[in-house]
Amino acid sequence: MKPWSVVHRGRVAASALLLDPGHLGEEAVRTRILALWAPGCRLESIEGRLLLTFPSPRHVNALELGLPFVREGDALVSAPLRESERTGGGVLEVRGGELGAAQPVPVDASAWLDVELPVAAVRSVGPPAVRAAAAVVAEPLRREAFGVPDPAPGFEHVLDLLRRPEPVAAPPPRAAPSEPGWMAKMLGGLFGRPPTPSGGAMGPLPSAPPVGAGPSEPSEPGLLDGIAAFLARWFPSSGGAVAPERVRSRQEEILASVLERFDGDLEDALRHAIPLGGAGGLGSGMPAMRAPAPRDLLFPSWFASVGSGGGGFGASSSLYDALKAMYLAAAAKLEADGEVEKAAFVLADLLADPSAAVDLLEKHGRYALAAKLAETRLRDWARAVRLHLLARDVSRALRLTHAHGVFAEALGNLADEGSKRALRAAWAALLVKSGRLDAAVGVAWADERLRPATAPWLARIVERGGEQAIGPLLKLAEVAPDEADAAFERLLASAEPEEVAARSELAQQLGFGGPPSWRRRLARRVIADAGRPGVDSTKLQHLLRAPALADLRVDLPVFPSVPVRSRYPQVLGLDESGAVPVHDAVWLPHGVLCALGEAGVALIDRRGETVWADPTPVERFAPDAEGFLVVGIHRVGRPPEGNGVGTVRLSRIDLRSRVVQPWARARLACWADTCVDGRWLVADEVRPMLVDLTAEGWSWLHAGPPMPDPVHSVDAHGSIGVLTDGREPELFGLSPTLESVTLRRTVEIAGQRVLRGGRVLGSTRSGRHVVLASGASQAVFEGQPDDGELVALELLDAYAVVARGTVDGVRVSVLTLSGHPIGHVDALGALRVGLRGEPGRLGIFDDRGRVLWIDPVTGARLRSVRT
């Protein structure tokens, strides 16, 4: 692979450096590595070059010290790689313009250090001499030695005054207290003290202890201690936790003043209230040193509350719960008094719960304000669209729908049919304005009361002509018969090749619906087109099967029939049954890999012996083109044949080393049965994705656009196809990177279906007809009245395979793409049969443990094993 860039440039956070002794010299490289060495470094060799890996990234200039490697996930890369260029973990180096994985070899750097020192001879010099220690007499310091004069008179008296403790000043006299309020009484009860008059909720602050004083007596409990003790008794859920540090005295005064305001005017208290979240609220990091500035408006803000106190207020969980209860009581009182906007302000700004504020506003019919709050604070676009519609602001609802693509989510949030119809009509009109007529018809057609409004859009689509106009023409016949008749006349009169193919397509679709008055005229016109390109005799024969058209069959020319090459009555007898049911099988050059469900996987060689087995549960396989790597799929809590999104457990099976490695758990609706070039096509409910098969974890390389309906099947045989499972199933063709849609066509199939190579094989609602549809044509295989229930379907390059239940088991029939039988295989005693088509062979496996591979042309048995 050639990456878009070959080296890192500028200043990078290097996790490793690569140094080449061939360029710098062995001595210079060793010197540089030892200079950069730190505890935790690791040294490895890559083809003679030395890779020094650091314990933590270092910011270096690229190519200054060596070739830098940057850690991206589990890989060390020498160049900035795109998501699609990564090939896994390890050491990835761009060398010679190509990206490859290196194999480092550990190197012991301790061998570079010379620890051999010369050994000196030891010679004794005799015992040390003993000396008598002389006594040292410290002389007293004298003022004369430093030239300092004698102290002035009275100096000792001044020192004596300074050693005495300073007397404590008495507190200043206070004004006569007034009658305490209810808040002061509550605070007094919290602290076990007499109620404090309203002149000061906290009373005088204690002064600092005198300098040099001994241990002070324990002080009385503070505000937070009292609140915590009270809440521990009355709110056991708070746990009685007390803040690890006492809030500074200034914050106690601020909180006390805020609490005391709720004793008086509630509106004034809310203007000074402290929010429970955001900057300036409880729990913020920086402490507030002043009281919050009063708010101008008690109205929900469009952005998250930022407070106004110049800082935050540290608080214990007890105080938080007390304020929360007080704010909730205030919101309930405001709601009861009809002050809905103020109650919403308490919920959104003080309690930091904008979702509850939106619910409150919607409950009282304030839809415009609720929509604005949901749009700005919640950023819930689907909810905002619904509220804008309730507020009759259709213009704003459409702008949000268009900008954020939430039509389906918004439609699902609407409860009444009137609002849904209004959104459908407005959205369809916007799609028409942007030129997307087909999408507009799809949106409006789902509501029967909106269908008449689609008549002008359908007429414009029909004017384009071609096969894509057949479906809209049939819809136009329902809502505007006169316009449809005029378009039908133009279709009959046209001699253009694309209109000839369109007539043939319309003849096929009329077998399932459409105005009966068109059938005879269309049959005569299509018979006249017989033999021209785009007309198939199979379609004509199906159209003329109606009793009312029996007289027209004599006008049909005789076409050469497709010869039946051979019939091959094969039988899987009861004596060939195995021990374990087979859910899937893959042809390998040296044997058959079988998925045994909860029993695991088994590799059976050509002689029928099990040469390898693993207990990992697997129900489906997705092998790569070479057959060495196989993805094992196992649904969790849902039967393998169940449709819809479910959890699957994925594993990777390496057949070269015969190791089953758990890969991931994912929510998938369907997946392709093979992998191509290391990519695997899967789909969740509405979006197809190409998954990187070689990645360590679950990651997708490309994701396609959301489909209009749930995804039923995906396929990557030749081209990427997606089949949806809506009211009208549609077949989509996508580009290799899933970026654009190359084909979109409605498929008249309601039962089982399988998608292969841009074609769909499935059954109709009755189950007796099997339909083969593609981007340009459609064929019908009609079953016999005694045919049993449809069990399985498969498509090969030139054949269709249909498995139906019989009295004795399951019959697997092989037919040409025009419906002519080639042969059949009877699986006696089987209730469930699986099919896997590969180039030149067809695999059949059943619940009786039998696996059979045949040649679909001759019916020859290529390989047969049993579990």
Summary of the structure (lengths in Angstrom):
residues: 867
radius of gyration: 42.3
end to end distance: 42.2
largest distance: 148.7
contacts: 2583
relative contact order: 0.04
helix: 31%
strand: 25%
